[in-house]
Amino acid sequence: MLAEPDLGQTRYDGLVVDMEAELADEWIRFISHCNIAGFPVFNARKVTESLNGKVNLAALQSMDLANLQPQPVYLAAKRALDIMLTLLVAPLLIPFCLVVALLIRFDSPGPAIFVQERIGKGNRVFRMYKFRSMLPREAGEATAQFADQDAHRITRLGAFIRKVRIDELPQFLNILKGDMSLIGPRPEQPEFVEHFEEKLPYYSYRHIIRPGITGWAQVNHGYTTDTESTREKVEHDFYYIKNLSPLLDFLIVMRTLKTMATGFGAL
């Protein structure tokens, strides 16, 4: 921390400034001179976001929402890449999915594919496909519950396919239909979205892009089990939307492979 607006004789690599603090005139002049001289000046909030990999919702302001508007050109390229990669893996994916579907039917009664309504881009409802990993619900059971509340219904095979994320593979069909992307915020059930929007005013901004099979929040946080953990998940989602780039997508792919190997966040 600098006690006065002077770098002295010490060598520094950059200056981190709390841009939201009320700065005295001498500090403003000092920061301006550093910037003009080519000395790196960083916004403290952006540095904190980069270190934590998430956006602090408590510090989010209305003017920040402009930064949550992704570049249309990149979104178009991302969509084209989703389709291309899905078609490339289809010859391998289809036979594998047929085997998994048969194993699910042998393991427990009920259909192999589980269909559930989720909220996607633009707050639109779509039907998301998953391999069934749980026993069918009994009459009278609530349809929308957190993952840990449904843990007692997970089958033997279901526990494995959830751990390595095989249950998500049918969502490649959602990608071809245009409902989802390979990478993006995970889609939630309509009942949860309605609840979270009441608790988290900025929640719906995560629907500004297509939801994904995997995402920044998934590889950093895993499944959510309550409103507070959902808040942290949304902060990770906002960081992804704000910093959308090929490099970040590549990092998510690498971390997803690690997640599949370790079972991080699985219930």
Kinemage of the C-alpha trace (Angstrom):
@kinemage 1
@onewidth
@group {chain A} dominant
@subgroup {mainchain}
@vectorlist {calphas} color= white
{ca met a 1} P 0.000 0.000 0.000
{ca leu a 2} L 1.296 3.438 -0.897
{ca ala a 3} L 1.150 5.920 1.977
{ca glu a 4} L 1.624 8.904 -0.329
{ca pro a 5} L 1.370 9.584 -4.086
{ca asp a 6} L 4.995 8.769 -4.858
{ca leu a 7} L 6.660 5.557 -6.048
{ca gly a 8} L 9.996 6.567 -4.510
{ca gln a 9} L 13.028 4.499 -5.493
{ca thr a 10} L 11.276 1.133 -5.260
{ca arg a 11} L 10.590 -0.704 -8.540
{ca tyr a 12} L 6.951 -1.672 -9.078
{ca asp a 13} L 5.361 -3.678 -11.896
{ca gly a 14} L 1.987 -1.945 -11.751
{ca leu a 15} L -0.447 0.127 -9.735
{ca val a 16} L -3.738 -1.327 -8.458
{ca val a 17} L -6.299 1.382 -7.724
{ca asp a 18} L -9.699 1.233 -6.044
{ca met a 19} L -11.529 3.224 -8.706
{ca glu a 20} L -14.709 3.353 -6.624
{ca ala a 21} L -13.056 5.117 -3.659
{ca glu a 22} L -13.145 8.888 -3.206
{ca leu a 23} L -9.610 9.933 -4.136
{ca ala a 24} L -7.956 13.241 -3.206
{ca asp a 25} L -6.800 15.495 -6.040
{ca glu a 26} L -3.120 14.678 -5.479
{ca trp a 27} L -3.831 10.948 -5.846
{ca ile a 28} L -5.821 11.533 -9.055
{ca arg a 29} L -2.913 13.534 -10.507
{ca phe a 30} L -0.450 10.825 -9.443
{ca ile a 31} L -2.522 8.054 -11.085
{ca ser a 32} L -2.907 10.145 -14.245
{ca his a 33} L 0.844 10.756 -14.468
{ca cys a 34} L 1.551 7.025 -14.006
{ca asn a 35} L -0.893 6.153 -16.764
{ca ile a 36} L 0.479 8.790 -19.148
{ca ala a 37} L 4.017 7.535 -18.538
{ca gly a 38} L 2.976 4.021 -19.589
{ca phe a 39} L 3.083 2.608 -16.058
{ca pro a 40} L 0.371 -0.120 -15.793
{ca val a 41} L -2.678 0.989 -13.771
{ca phe a 42} L -5.228 -1.705 -12.865
{ca asn a 43} L -8.759 -1.475 -11.514
{ca ala a 44} L -8.835 -3.185 -8.097
{ca arg a 45} L -12.250 -4.722 -8.762
{ca lys a 46} L -11.066 -6.327 -12.017
{ca val a 47} L -7.946 -7.662 -10.307
{ca thr a 48} L -10.072 -9.206 -7.553
{ca glu a 49} L -12.409 -10.752 -10.141
{ca ser a 50} L -9.449 -12.280 -11.995
{ca leu a 51} L -7.989 -13.732 -8.796
{ca asn a 52} L -11.326 -15.175 -7.601
{ca gly a 53} L -12.734 -16.105 -11.014
{ca lys a 54} L -16.093 -14.524 -10.186
{ca val a 55} L -17.931 -11.203 -10.132
{ca asn a 56} L -19.047 -9.827 -6.766
{ca leu a 57} L -22.816 -9.359 -7.130
{ca ala a 58} L -22.890 -7.042 -4.113
{ca ala a 59} L -20.594 -4.603 -5.952
{ca leu a 60} L -22.367 -4.928 -9.298
{ca gln a 61} L -23.830 -1.690 -10.615
{ca ser a 62} L -26.319 -0.962 -13.383
{ca met a 63} L -23.559 0.524 -15.551
{ca asp a 64} L -21.685 -2.811 -15.329
{ca leu a 65} L -24.446 -4.561 -17.273
{ca ala a 66} L -23.026 -3.140 -20.493
{ca asn a 67} L -20.003 -5.402 -19.936
{ca leu a 68} L -22.320 -8.416 -19.888
{ca gln a 69} L -23.232 -7.953 -23.561
{ca pro a 70} L -21.150 -10.556 -25.456
{ca gln a 71} L -19.797 -9.757 -28.916
{ca pro a 72} L -22.269 -11.055 -31.568
{ca val a 73} L -19.386 -12.091 -33.846
{ca tyr a 74} L -17.857 -14.325 -31.176
{ca leu a 75} L -21.256 -15.830 -30.307
{ca ala a 76} L -21.824 -16.666 -33.985
{ca ala a 77} L -18.379 -18.296 -34.216
{ca lys a 78} L -19.062 -20.171 -30.977
{ca arg a 79} L -22.354 -21.472 -32.373
{ca ala a 80} L -20.667 -22.654 -35.589
{ca leu a 81} L -17.966 -24.431 -33.566
{ca asp a 82} L -20.627 -26.122 -31.380
{ca ile a 83} L -22.343 -27.571 -34.441
{ca met a 84} L -19.091 -28.648 -36.090
{ca leu a 85} L -17.739 -30.404 -32.994
{ca thr a 86} L -21.084 -32.111 -32.316
{ca leu a 87} L -21.231 -33.500 -35.860
{ca leu a 88} L -17.595 -34.619 -35.648
{ca val a 89} L -18.112 -36.657 -32.451
{ca ala a 90} L -21.550 -37.991 -33.482
{ca pro a 91} L -20.209 -41.235 -35.109
{ca leu a 92} L -18.540 -42.161 -31.809
{ca leu a 93} L -21.156 -40.641 -29.536
{ca ile a 94} L -24.257 -42.357 -30.953
{ca pro a 95} L -23.083 -46.016 -30.476
{ca phe a 96} L -21.764 -45.181 -26.992
{ca cys a 97} L -25.062 -43.543 -26.009
{ca leu a 98} L -27.004 -46.596 -27.232
{ca val a 99} L -24.911 -48.830 -24.953
{ca val a 100} L -25.446 -46.507 -21.989
{ca ala a 101} L -29.203 -46.422 -22.673
{ca leu a 102} L -29.378 -50.231 -22.654
{ca leu a 103} L -27.418 -50.435 -19.407
{ca ile a 104} L -29.791 -47.951 -17.765
{ca arg a 105} L -32.833 -50.003 -18.822
{ca phe a 106} L -31.245 -53.173 -17.391
{ca asp a 107} L -30.189 -51.425 -14.168
{ca ser a 108} L -33.576 -50.025 -13.117
{ca pro a 109} L -37.154 -49.643 -14.363
{ca gly a 110} L -38.092 -46.586 -16.386
{ca pro a 111} L -37.022 -44.830 -19.603
{ca ala a 112} L -33.339 -44.349 -20.418
{ca ile a 113} L -33.761 -40.658 -21.277
{ca phe a 114} L -34.971 -38.100 -18.754
{ca val a 115} L -36.617 -34.964 -20.165
{ca gln a 116} L -36.997 -31.817 -18.082
{ca glu a 117} L -37.975 -28.221 -18.795
{ca arg a 118} L -35.159 -25.710 -18.310
{ca ile a 119} L -34.699 -21.984 -18.917
{ca gly a 120} L -32.348 -21.030 -21.745
{ca lys a 121} L -31.170 -17.978 -23.634
{ca gly a 122} L -33.596 -15.070 -23.496
{ca asn a 123} L -35.483 -16.714 -20.585
{ca arg a 124} L -37.055 -19.165 -23.050
{ca val a 125} L -38.205 -22.587 -21.837
{ca phe a 126} L -36.783 -25.648 -23.602
{ca arg a 127} L -36.795 -29.413 -23.045
{ca met a 128} L -33.387 -30.663 -21.889
{ca tyr a 129} L -32.342 -34.300 -22.324
{ca lys a 130} L -30.299 -36.359 -19.875
{ca phe a 131} L -29.653 -40.024 -19.244
{ca arg a 132} L -31.844 -41.062 -16.342
{ca ser a 133} L -29.691 -41.531 -13.240
{ca met a 134} L -32.498 -41.766 -10.668
{ca leu a 135} L -35.497 -43.908 -9.909
{ca pro a 136} L -38.782 -42.423 -11.194
{ca arg a 137} L -40.520 -40.085 -8.754
{ca glu a 138} L -43.269 -41.398 -6.542
{ca ala a 139} L -46.714 -39.821 -6.678
{ca gly a 140} L -46.867 -36.573 -4.726
{ca glu a 141} L -43.100 -35.868 -4.797
{ca ala a 142} L -42.060 -32.300 -5.644
{ca thr a 143} L -40.784 -31.981 -9.206
{ca ala a 144} L -38.190 -29.258 -8.498
{ca gln a 145} L -35.633 -30.091 -5.814
{ca phe a 146} L -31.933 -29.440 -5.242
{ca ala a 147} L -29.635 -32.293 -6.230
{ca asp a 148} L -28.861 -33.303 -2.636
{ca gln a 149} L -32.580 -33.645 -1.844
{ca asp a 150} L -32.921 -36.228 -4.617
{ca ala a 151} L -29.783 -38.166 -3.685
{ca his a 152} L -31.793 -41.076 -2.227
{ca arg a 153} L -33.242 -41.796 -5.681
{ca ile a 154} L -29.895 -42.179 -7.475
{ca thr a 155} L -29.383 -45.680 -8.891
{ca arg a 156} L -26.154 -47.692 -8.784
{ca leu a 157} L -25.388 -47.009 -12.425
{ca gly a 158} L -26.724 -43.466 -12.054
{ca ala a 159} L -24.125 -42.644 -9.404
{ca phe a 160} L -21.364 -43.591 -11.826
{ca ile a 161} L -22.671 -41.794 -14.907
{ca arg a 162} L -23.281 -38.647 -12.834
{ca lys a 163} L -19.765 -38.782 -11.399
{ca val a 164} L -18.123 -38.858 -14.837
{ca arg a 165} L -20.851 -36.643 -16.399
{ca ile a 166} L -21.998 -39.286 -18.903
{ca asp a 167} L -25.588 -38.393 -17.985
{ca glu a 168} L -25.133 -35.058 -19.819
{ca leu a 169} L -24.309 -36.600 -23.224
{ca pro a 170} L -27.886 -36.485 -24.643
{ca gln a 171} L -27.612 -32.693 -24.438
{ca phe a 172} L -25.586 -32.793 -27.658
{ca leu a 173} L -29.038 -33.077 -29.242
{ca asn a 174} L -29.976 -29.827 -27.480
{ca ile a 175} L -26.887 -28.249 -29.047
{ca leu a 176} L -27.979 -29.236 -32.562
{ca lys a 177} L -31.466 -27.885 -31.850
{ca gly a 178} L -29.975 -24.549 -30.798
{ca asp a 179} L -31.126 -24.777 -27.166
{ca met a 180} L -27.649 -25.106 -25.682
{ca ser a 181} L -23.923 -24.662 -26.268
{ca leu a 182} L -20.989 -26.852 -25.300
{ca ile a 183} L -19.899 -24.191 -22.796
{ca gly a 184} L -22.088 -21.769 -20.858
{ca pro a 185} L -24.057 -21.357 -17.619
{ca arg a 186} L -25.939 -24.495 -16.610
{ca pro a 187} L -29.701 -24.179 -17.286
{ca glu a 188} L -32.021 -24.258 -14.272
{ca gln a 189} L -35.601 -25.433 -13.818
{ca pro a 190} L -38.303 -22.729 -14.201
{ca glu a 191} L -39.324 -23.047 -10.543
{ca phe a 192} L -35.762 -22.403 -9.364
{ca val a 193} L -35.314 -19.483 -11.764
{ca glu a 194} L -38.433 -17.791 -10.407
{ca his a 195} L -37.201 -18.298 -6.828
{ca phe a 196} L -33.627 -17.128 -7.491
{ca glu a 197} L -34.783 -14.004 -9.350
{ca glu a 198} L -36.562 -12.896 -6.178
{ca lys a 199} L -33.419 -13.415 -4.085
{ca leu a 200} L -30.790 -12.325 -6.658
{ca pro a 201} L -31.937 -9.285 -8.683
{ca tyr a 202} L -29.329 -9.760 -11.445
{ca tyr a 203} L -29.926 -13.515 -11.780
{ca ser a 204} L -31.674 -13.445 -15.167
{ca tyr a 205} L -28.628 -11.855 -16.863
{ca arg a 206} L -27.040 -15.318 -16.956
{ca his a 207} L -29.615 -16.071 -19.670
{ca ile a 208} L -28.023 -13.575 -22.064
{ca ile a 209} L -26.149 -16.462 -23.742
{ca arg a 210} L -27.011 -20.102 -24.428
{ca pro a 211} L -26.634 -22.443 -21.447
{ca gly a 212} L -23.937 -25.090 -21.688
{ca ile a 213} L -23.248 -28.745 -21.003
{ca thr a 214} L -20.295 -27.536 -18.963
{ca gly a 215} L -19.280 -24.090 -17.763
{ca trp a 216} L -17.045 -21.937 -15.597
{ca ala a 217} L -19.347 -22.292 -12.579
{ca gln a 218} L -19.531 -26.077 -13.022
{ca val a 219} L -15.759 -26.617 -12.989
{ca asn a 220} L -15.219 -24.188 -10.100
{ca his a 221} L -18.240 -24.800 -7.920
{ca gly a 222} L -20.049 -28.016 -8.834
{ca tyr a 223} L -23.718 -28.570 -7.969
{ca thr a 224} L -25.612 -26.031 -5.860
{ca thr a 225} L -27.783 -27.030 -2.933
{ca asp a 226} L -29.234 -23.735 -1.662
{ca thr a 227} L -29.700 -20.061 -2.484
{ca glu a 228} L -26.343 -18.985 -1.034
{ca ser a 229} L -24.333 -21.475 -3.056
{ca thr a 230} L -26.394 -20.512 -6.109
{ca arg a 231} L -25.343 -16.893 -5.547
{ca glu a 232} L -21.680 -17.917 -5.758
{ca lys a 233} L -22.449 -19.994 -8.847
{ca val a 234} L -24.057 -16.952 -10.513
{ca glu a 235} L -20.969 -14.883 -9.667
{ca his a 236} L -18.880 -17.437 -11.586
{ca asp a 237} L -21.383 -17.321 -14.475
{ca phe a 238} L -21.117 -13.522 -14.647
{ca tyr a 239} L -17.336 -13.761 -14.748
{ca tyr a 240} L -17.584 -16.125 -17.732
{ca ile a 241} L -20.035 -13.877 -19.598
{ca lys a 242} L -17.952 -10.779 -18.862
{ca asn a 243} L -14.696 -12.420 -20.009
{ca leu a 244} L -16.005 -14.621 -22.822
{ca ser a 245} L -13.044 -15.684 -24.977
{ca pro a 246} L -11.506 -18.715 -26.745
{ca leu a 247} L -8.816 -18.922 -24.036
{ca leu a 248} L -11.379 -19.103 -21.227
{ca asp a 249} L -13.395 -21.705 -23.149
{ca phe a 250} L -10.233 -23.780 -23.623
{ca leu a 251} L -9.492 -23.563 -19.879
{ca ile a 252} L -13.037 -24.756 -19.110
{ca val a 253} L -12.591 -27.743 -21.449
{ca met a 254} L -9.364 -28.708 -19.672
{ca arg a 255} L -10.973 -28.370 -16.247
{ca thr a 256} L -14.011 -30.333 -17.433
{ca leu a 257} L -11.767 -33.251 -18.371
{ca lys a 258} L -10.272 -33.059 -14.877
{ca thr a 259} L -13.777 -32.943 -13.387
{ca met a 260} L -14.764 -36.057 -15.331
{ca ala a 261} L -11.676 -37.849 -14.011
{ca thr a 262} L -12.123 -36.807 -10.373
{ca gly a 263} L -15.928 -36.604 -10.097
{ca phe a 264} L -15.753 -33.111 -8.558
{ca gly a 265} L -19.186 -31.791 -7.570
{ca ala a 266} L -21.057 -35.026 -8.335
{ca leu a 267} L -23.930 -36.210 -6.145
